[in-house]
Amino acid sequence: MRILFAGTPSLAVPSLEKISRAHRIVGVLTSPDNPAGRGRAPEPSPVKLAALALDLPVMQPTRLDQAYREEVRKADPQILVVAAFGRIFRQQFLDLFPLGSINLHPSLLPRFRGPSPVSAAILSGDPETGVTIQRIALKFDTGDILAQERYPLTGEETTATLTSALAEKGAEMMVSVLAAFEKGTPPEPIPQNEADATYCHTLQKEDGAIRWDEPALLIDRKVRAFDPWPRAATSMGGESLLLLKCHVYPGTLPSEASIDAPGAVLSVDKGHGILVRTGAGILAVERLQKQFKKPMDWRSFLNGHPGMVGTRLGT
């Protein structure tokens, strides 16, 4: 089949690569290069880099206007395949595709409609998440379901590792759905149950701010959900401190610490790391990073900050 592929982040790359082996991709629609880094030089999206490596034509319009629609019409695609493109398509654009348009969403729709479903599943402590292939509708993530597979969670995933796993699973599902379209027997669409719908929002930097009066279990979820963005952050001595890896401490401590309030650095456990009091339970910090410094394991960090025990984080 002749396919127009639309996507931007790394989540979409496995789908692009696998689809390109089975079908003709007449164009790859992705976001314009964004300024990044200290020099603010334009940086291509992961999908653009993958498309160039596959020698596929790249399209980066700032607007999906009439001029761009005419460009797409000339390419004569049969179907639109979307994976995390991040923009809503108007009906005029969707009408260009005789076989319609389909989208990969990394959640068990209608749960976690929106732009951050992977992080949302971790934050909620869900026992499972999954991938949905759906028809594209004018309202975000509301289209009929064509395929859906579940993915069990262990409670140790980060957004980075889970996104990678769901991207691979989604790519396999997308290839299977497209094969059905090519045979003329697309999957029977299943409408979403609006009563079960939940939503997630675009993550902001301030979402990563740790509140030590929250339970250790929730803080651990935030550390994992906000990896790689925006990172879970607190402060130490007036400087920003990122928590890169933590877990809920399974043991207990006597209440003899000089400071015993949320955020207090109570002690060190050689098998677990730096122990910090929270609103409920103790958080064991395994890996952390001070502002403008390299990430460190807890032992190396304490070597440079021997007076950390007895202080209070986040003040």
Rosetta blueprint (number, residue, H / E / L):
1 M L
2 R E
3 I E
4 L E
5 F E
6 A E
7 G E
8 T L
9 P L
10 S H
11 L H
12 A H
13 V H
14 P H
15 S H
16 L H
17 E H
18 K H
19 I H
20 S H
21 R H
22 A H
23 H L
24 R E
25 I E
26 V E
27 G E
28 V E
29 L E
30 T L
31 S L
32 P L
33 D L
34 N E
35 P E
36 A E
37 G L
38 R L
39 G L
40 R L
41 A E
42 P E
43 E E
44 P L
45 S L
46 P H
47 V H
48 K H
49 L H
50 A H
51 A H
52 L H
53 A H
54 L L
55 D L
56 L L
57 P L
58 V E
59 M E
60 Q L
61 P L
62 T L
63 R L
64 L L
65 D L
66 Q H
67 A H
68 Y H
69 R H
70 E H
71 E H
72 V H
73 R H
74 K H
75 A H
76 D L
77 P L
78 Q L
79 I E
80 L E
81 V E
82 V E
83 A E
84 A L
85 F L
86 G L
87 R L
88 I L
89 F L
90 R L
91 Q H
92 Q H
93 F H
94 L H
95 D L
96 L L
97 F L
98 P L
99 L L
100 G L
101 S E
102 I E
103 N E
104 L E
105 H E
106 P L
107 S L
108 L L
109 L L
110 P L
111 R L
112 F L
113 R E
114 G L
115 P L
116 S L
117 P H
118 V H
119 S H
120 A H
121 A H
122 I H
123 L H
124 S L
125 G L
126 D L
127 P L
128 E E
129 T E
130 G E
131 V E
132 T E
133 I E
134 Q E
135 R E
136 I L
137 A L
138 L L
139 K L
140 F L
141 D L
142 T L
143 G L
144 D L
145 I E
146 L E
147 A E
148 Q E
149 E E
150 R E
151 Y E
152 P E
153 L L
154 T L
155 G L
156 E L
157 E L
158 T L
159 T H
160 A H
161 T H
162 L H
163 T H
164 S H
165 A H
166 L H
167 A H
168 E H
169 K H
170 G H
171 A H
172 E H
173 M H
174 M H
175 V H
176 S H
177 V H
178 L H
179 A H
180 A H
181 F H
182 E H
183 K L
184 G L
185 T L
186 P L
187 P L
188 E L
189 P L
190 I E
191 P L
192 Q L
193 N L
194 E H
195 A H
196 D H
197 A L
198 T L
199 Y E
200 C L
201 H L
202 T L
203 L L
204 Q L
205 K H
206 E H
207 D H
208 G H
209 A E
210 I L
211 R L
212 W L
213 D L
214 E L
215 P E
216 A H
217 L H
218 L H
219 I H
220 D H
221 R H
222 K H
223 V H
224 R H
225 A H
226 F L
227 D L
228 P L
229 W L
230 P L
231 R L
232 A E
233 A E
234 T E
235 S E
236 M E
237 G L
238 G L
239 E E
240 S E
241 L E
242 L E
243 L E
244 L E
245 K E
246 C E
247 H E
248 V E
249 Y L
250 P L
251 G L
252 T L
253 L L
254 P L
255 S L
256 E L
257 A L
258 S L
259 I L
260 D L
261 A L
262 P L
263 G L
264 A E
265 V E
266 L E
267 S E
268 V E
269 D E
270 K L
271 G L
272 H L
273 G E
274 I E
275 L E
276 V E
277 R E
278 T L
279 G L
280 A E
281 G L
282 I E
283 L E
284 A E
285 V E
286 E E
287 R E
288 L E
289 Q E
290 K E
291 Q L
292 F L
293 K L
294 K L
295 P L
296 M E
297 D E
298 W H
299 R H
300 S H
301 F H
302 L H
303 N H
304 G H
305 H L
306 P L
307 G L
308 M L
309 V L
310 G L
311 T L
312 R E
313 L L
314 G L
315 T L
